[in-house]
């Protein structure tokens, strides 16, 4: 299958995922629920989307929170960014949580996450005997906060 083509099956009543603007990187995924769901703070929910994909080899779908829902309502993905591998054929389900101390009422068909497609590189490791065998860089071993706050 060509890299820019993705097969999709939509088992929901919602429209296919779509880009909201010409400059959007992500396609919106919707909650495939039949009635509203009160999501309680700090509890984990698995939200179905009704979407099934066949993604070309060398491409992944990344699932990300929608920024407005995260800012205003604390709706987030438990795993930060989810990965849908090219060989997965099951329904895309979102692992979600409310990070604020108030509940959120999720509506059927509500846009709740974004899906972005990205090519990735498979690597082969060259094992070395110590970290001293790694080449030097300007950053070196500078880790968390090494460049300031």
N, C-alpha and C positions, 0 to 999 in steps of 0.2 A: 504494500500500500504506500502511496506517495506521502511524504512527510507532512504536507499541509492539509491532508484529508483525514478526518476522524469520523468513523461510523458511530452513529448515536441511535439509541432506542429510548424513547420517552414514555414511561409507564404512568406518568402523572397526568393530571388535568391541566397543568400549567403549560405555557409555551416553552419551546426549546430555549436553552440558555442563549442569551444574546448580549452583545456589546451595547452599552447604553449611549456611548458617544463615539464618533469616528476615531478619537484618540485613546479610547479605553484599551487597556492591556488585558483586562479580565472580563470574563463572561459571568453574568450573575446566575447563581444557583438558587432554587426556590425550595421552601419547605413543602414536602409532599405529605401533608397531614390533612385529615378530614374535618377536624374541628380545632378551635383555638386551644393552645396549650400554655398554661401558666408555668413558666420556668422559674423555679425558686433559686435564690442566690446560692452560689458555691456548690451547686449540685451538677453532676455530669449527665448530659442527655445525648442520645443517639438520634439524630434527625434524618429521616430518609429524604431523598431528592427525587426518586423515581427515574433517575438517569443512569443509563448503562452505556459504556463506551468501548470502542476498539481503537486503540491508539497505536500509531506506527512505532516500530522498534526504534529506539534512540530518542524517543520523546516521552516526557512525563506530563501529567496534569498536576499542577500545584493548586491546592485548595487553601484559600486565605480568607481571613475575616474581612467583612466590609467595614471600612473605617468609620463611617457615620454611626452605624449600630454599635461599634466598639466604644466610641467616644461618648455617645449620648446614653447608651443603655448597658454598657459593660458586656455586650454579647461577644464572645470570643471562641476561638477553637482551642481545645484543651492541648492539642499537640502542636500548637503554634502554626505551622504550615503542614498540611497533609500532602502526601504524595500518592498519586494514582499511577501505578506501574503499567507499562504497555501490555503486559500479559494478564492483567486483572479484568475479569468480565462480569463481576457482580455489580450490584447497585451501589452508587456512590452515596455513602451515609456520612454525615458530619458529626464529629464528637464535639459538642458545644457546652459552654458554661456561662453563667452570668457572674461577672466579677464584682459587680456593685452589690450593696446590701439591700437591694429592693428587687422584687420579682419583675419579670418581663413577660408580657402576653404575646406569644408567637401566633401569627395568623396563618391559615392555610394559603399556600401559594406565595408567601412573603419571601422577598429576596433576602437571603441570609448569609451568603458567602460568595466569593469570587473564584473562578477557575481560570488559571493561566497555563498555557502550554509552553514547555521549554525543552529544547534539545539538551542532552547530557552526554558526557564523555565517559565511557567505560575505560578503566585503567588496568594496567598490569603493574604489580609492585616489583621493585628491585630492592630486595632486602639487604640492609647494611648491618654492620656489627655494633655501631654506636652512633649517637647523635653527632659526634665530631666528624663523621663522614658526610654529613649534609653540608651543602655549600653555604657560605656566609652571605648575609644580606644586610642592608642598612638597618632594618628593624631588629634583626637578631632574635633574641628570646623575649623581647618586650611583649607583654600580654595585656591583660585587662587594665585599661586606663593608662597605657604607656605613653600616649600622646597628649595627655592632659586629663581633664575630668572625665 
